[in-house]
């Protein structure tokens, strides 16, 4: 699945990295605990989270993920977006709750 498809499925707004929406994504994970992401995640391309702080970008970079999707209508500040831009990480925001967002992506073929 391509990031532009994820954007459309979640009715998400692209906040940065629009030039990378053709990246292919094979799986995703969702968590508000970055320690869980570090401990349990392998080979995921997208992180869905409601945690809005710079540590999210650092975690995604460390795990070699390609995209952060902030759920529940959360919108990160410019400090987070700037950090993501520097690291070529796509950032999106969706009004969907995390459970619904995960279900929509899974139903459309994205694995967990």
C-alpha positions as CSV (number, residue, x, y, z in Angstrom):
1,X,0.0,0.0,0.0
2,X,1.3,3.5,-0.8
3,X,1.2,6.4,1.6
4,X,-1.2,8.3,-0.6
5,X,-3.7,5.4,-0.2
6,X,-3.3,5.5,3.6
7,X,-3.9,9.3,3.4
8,X,-7.2,8.7,1.5
9,X,-8.4,5.8,3.7
10,X,-7.9,7.8,6.9
11,X,-9.0,11.1,5.4
12,X,-5.7,12.4,6.7
13,X,-4.1,15.7,6.2
14,X,-0.4,15.6,5.1
15,X,1.5,17.9,7.3
16,X,5.0,17.3,5.8
17,X,6.7,15.0,3.4
18,X,4.0,15.1,0.6
19,X,6.8,14.5,-1.9
20,X,7.2,11.0,-0.4
21,X,3.6,9.8,-0.7
22,X,4.5,7.2,-3.3
23,X,6.5,5.2,-0.7
24,X,5.3,1.6,-0.3
25,X,4.2,0.5,3.1
26,X,3.7,-3.1,4.1
27,X,2.8,-2.9,7.7
28,X,1.9,-0.5,10.5
29,X,1.7,-0.4,14.3
30,X,-0.1,1.8,16.8
31,X,1.0,2.9,20.3
32,X,1.2,5.9,22.5
33,X,4.1,4.3,24.4
34,X,7.4,4.8,22.5
35,X,9.0,2.3,24.8
36,X,6.6,-0.4,23.4
37,X,7.5,0.7,19.9
38,X,11.2,0.3,20.6
39,X,10.7,-3.1,22.4
40,X,8.2,-4.8,20.1
41,X,8.1,-3.3,16.7
42,X,10.0,-4.8,13.7
43,X,9.7,-3.9,10.0
44,X,6.8,-1.5,10.4
45,X,6.6,1.4,8.0
46,X,3.9,3.5,9.8
47,X,3.3,4.5,13.4
48,X,-0.1,5.6,14.4
49,X,-0.1,7.5,17.7
50,X,-1.8,10.2,19.7
51,X,1.5,11.1,21.5
52,X,2.6,14.5,20.3
53,X,6.2,15.2,21.2
54,X,9.6,15.1,19.5
55,X,10.4,11.7,21.0
56,X,7.9,10.2,18.5
57,X,10.0,11.4,15.6
58,X,13.2,10.2,17.2
59,X,11.6,6.8,17.8
60,X,10.3,6.5,14.2
61,X,13.8,7.4,12.9
62,X,15.5,4.9,15.1
63,X,13.1,2.1,13.9
64,X,13.6,3.2,10.3
65,X,9.9,3.9,9.8
66,X,8.6,6.1,7.0
67,X,5.5,7.8,8.4
68,X,3.8,9.1,11.5
69,X,0.1,9.4,11.6
70,X,-1.3,11.4,14.5
71,X,-4.7,10.2,15.4
72,X,-7.7,11.6,17.4
73,X,-7.3,15.0,15.7
74,X,-3.9,15.6,17.3
75,X,-1.8,18.1,15.4
76,X,2.0,18.4,16.1
77,X,3.7,21.7,16.6
78,X,6.3,23.1,14.2
79,X,9.2,21.7,16.3
80,X,8.0,18.2,15.6
81,X,7.3,18.9,11.9
82,X,10.7,20.5,11.5
83,X,12.4,17.4,13.0
84,X,10.4,15.1,10.7
85,X,11.3,17.2,7.6
86,X,15.0,16.9,8.5
87,X,14.7,13.2,8.6
88,X,12.4,12.7,5.5
89,X,9.6,11.3,7.6
90,X,6.1,11.8,6.3
91,X,3.7,13.2,8.9
92,X,-0.1,13.0,8.7
93,X,-3.0,13.9,11.0
94,X,-6.3,12.1,11.1
95,X,-9.5,12.8,13.1
96,X,-10.0,9.0,13.4
97,X,-9.6,7.3,16.8
98,X,-6.6,4.9,16.9
99,X,-8.8,1.7,17.0
100,X,-10.9,2.8,14.0
101,X,-7.8,4.0,12.0
102,X,-6.1,0.6,12.6
103,X,-9.3,-1.2,11.6
104,X,-9.6,0.8,8.4
105,X,-6.0,0.1,7.4
106,X,-6.3,-3.6,8.2
107,X,-9.6,-3.9,6.3
108,X,-7.9,-2.3,3.3
109,X,-5.0,-4.8,3.3
110,X,-2.3,-3.3,5.5
111,X,-0.8,-5.8,8.0
112,X,0.0,-5.3,11.6
